[in-house]
Amino acid sequence: MIAPIVTLTAAGAIDATYRVPGALERGAFVRASGCERELSGKGVNVSGALSAAGVPTSAVVVLGEDDLPFARASPLAGLLRIVPVPGATRVNISVIDSEGATTKVNAPTPGIATAAWAEACSAVADASAGAGWVVVSGTLPAVGGATARIADVVRAVGIAGPRIAVDTSGAALADAAAEPAGIAVMKPNTHELAELVGRSLRSVGDVVSAARELRARGVGIVFTSMGADGVLVVGDAAVVHATAPAPAVVNTAGAGDASLAGFLVGLEDDPGRADALARAAATAAAWGALSVAQPTTILSSLAGAPRAEVTRDPDPALRLTEPAG
């Protein structure tokens, strides 16, 4: 049985998804054919996918007090450990047109008080007793004028606590990559990885080289999501590439979060073995592909998950269809 997994979403969100007929045209008036709202934020999305797989999980999430009734009415309410802050929760908008393109507009991430950040770290520490993983996911807010630090979460959990997985971006990712002590898994996408190493990534070999650079700094496993090119996992035991065909492309929002959830489930608390890395990469690719075929941000069912193709020690010359630079 997989040990419980705790997620931290320091900038919770409400996802509003609009569906529009035809191709989205810039500057045009468009009447949506449908609209859905759901509690979200990257860590919440990870916990939702884990819950769909029957994995015990708790989602620590910072939310605006104005939207607590909405959160408590969410299907995920039983998983939530809410850290309330004054005001409203940010709203992220996805517009999906009939050609399958997703246009996302994310609201700015509001800063939070030092006391709220300390409460969030404390809630993670409390929830993580007996857990196998703590996942720090999504944008980190400003705290006292500076971006919150993942190192604070690592300290709160403690050396003897669960492993830490990180999926963030921008200054928080750069900070974590510069000082990765205590981070067992880092999940950049190819664009974020290219930014971290300061060069373009145009082939599988480029991604492997960049991932190894992060590992040389002290990151345990680098798990890179590469969009249509699948996922690439670089660890002590193996380098693994996995791809899975999406049943359809309906909504790409949240696919990376589903992929991370699948990775941790596939790993089964055993990151030191090559077969575990291969299984984790396969599950990550399958869950990510399934996620884009579902209309909601949060993966709510694993029915129909595609079979992944896994390659150990992939050809470094393989060109990326979605290069980054």
ABEGO torsion letter per residue (X at the ends): XBBBBBBBBABBBBBBBBBBBEBBBBGBBBBBABBBBBBBEAAAAAAAAAAAAGBBBBBBBBBBAAAAAAAAABAAAAABBBBBBBEBBBBBBBBBBAAGBBBBBBBBBBBBBAAAAAAAAAAAAAAABGBABBBBBEBBBBBGGBBBBAAAAAAAAEAABBBBBBBBBEAAAAAAAABABGBABBBBBAAAAAAAAGBBBABAAAAAAAAAAAAAAGBABBBBBAEAAEBBBBBAABBBBBBBBBABBABABGAAAAAAAAAAAAAGGBAABAAAAAAAAAAAAAAAAAAAABABABBABABGBBBBBBBBGBBAABBBABBBX
